Amino acid sequence: MTVVDRATWQRLATEHEARADSLTAAHRERRVQGRSHPVADFLFVYYNNPPSRLRRWHPGPHIILAEAADEPIAMWRHFRTDPDGSVALDLDAFVEARGSTVRFVRELLSRTLSRPALTGCFGLHEWAMVYGVDQDEVRHKRWPLRLGSDGTDEVVRSHQLRCTHFDAVRFFTPQAIPLNAVQPTRDEQLDLEQPGCLHAGMDVYKWAFKLAPAVPGDLVLDAFELAAEIRVLDMRASPYDLRDLGLEPIAIETPEGKRHYVQAQRKFTARANGLRHRLLAVCDRILSGAGARQL
């Protein structure tokens, strides 16, 4: 256990809040104005983790916050206050309530890291989500398909769909699902998740915040930043024309576009694996610390 003095942990919490506020400022402003953004709002809508929750700083396991009994964190779930006025995550209580989730995330991260990164999907999952439907039936109706409906369908037909991520494939159109090389199910997630999948890279953020308050705040924000950058690549390589939003298309139907996508994909894979290792270490600290409290 590491004891952090009051001045230090208050500074860390303030810095976290400022960083979170900066990352979510545009989204919060749009929400007040009643506007939406098809790219930047995705992390808040799909993952359902609001800015207010992202703003909460958590120290992580094995950290004791000195003189924190009078602070809001002392009242948060899974934290304990000791007689000396210090506050720390109650690992026994957390594991009792969330142990199965911790073990699942640990297994998923470990298996994902054990596999080679597969590239060559070229972000075609977004194309498969609009395959065989008219413009007025697509997910983002306000934004035109760059190649039109017929051109988009031809790109899908001329490539092999190789998506292994269940949460992407479940949004494929019924016409596109049989064209995919695999038919992933939720039960097969542990067997199919691989580090080159950019949606799996975005999901590192999901696993980080789902294990709050046991995951340190800086790791959650690092994962959020990566997910936001991946989302931009995802939509630049999508069939939508988002140039009015300042997003230049990556024409994955061309050799140059494919090279651009794979180069970015490999960089994001390396960053996501770094975050996976950090989150895996947190899972190990959680599970090893439960039942072994020493102050």
Buried (B, 14 or more C-beta within 10 A) or exposed (E): EEBBEBEEBBEBBEEBBEBBEEBBEEBBEBBEEEEEEBBBBBBBEEBEBEBEEBBBBBBBBBBBBBBBBEBEBBEBEBBBBEEEBBBBBBBBBBBEEBBEBBBBBBEBBBBBBEEEBBBEBBBBBBBBBBBBBEEEEBEBEEBBBBBEBEEBBEBBEEBEBBBBBBBBBEEBBEEBBEBBEBEBEEEEBEEBBBBBBBBBBBBBBBBBBBBBBBBBBBBBBBBBBBBBBBBBBBBBBBBBBBEEBEBEBBBBBEEEBBEBBBEBBEEBBEBBBEBBEBBBEBBBBBBEBBEEEEE
